[in-house]
Amino acid sequence: MDIEKIYKQVLDCAFKVHTELGPGLLESAYEECLKYELIQAGLKVEQQKGLPLVYKEVHLEVGYRIDLLVENRIVIEIKSVEALNEVHLAQILTYQKLSDCKLGLLVNFNVKRLKDGIKRVII
């Protein structure tokens, strides 16, 4: 499937969740609900996907965890914060590099209008 088509489906699912729940919940609630919607849309989803980190002789089996990995191509990092900042961007960039995914989506559900809480990240 074309990555842009997958991306559009992910956005549609995120908007469904935000429309239904609104802002103010914990990240874990949004993560579960978005996973549900993505699976209902027929997408393959891995939740809390562990990423190994290898540095010289140091090998951490699960150094990091991706909130949601869709179709092994899109990293989704879910937030429920007052505002996204540079640390959040650095986090998703790290996950993208470690997973070799070119496309990432940083989603802050704690906003009045979800379009204000979405950041598309391409490496």
C-alpha angles and dihedrals in degrees: 000000000000112000092228090055090051090048091053091050090051091052092048090052093048090051090050091053094046093046090052100041107023123199128317106063130111121273090244091061093052091045093055093045094047090048089053093051093046092052090047087054088058097253127140108243132185117194125209089358110194118231122201120224120209122189115170103298094346112100121180111187094203108017095149140013128219112217093219130357112195121204088337087282111078126055115208120196113189124207136177101191139129091254138350114250141183093277090060091050091048090051096055092043089055091050091049092051094047092047095040091234115148096199127059135172123208109197124188108191093185095088134098093235115032093213086069091056100050125097121179111210123197125182 
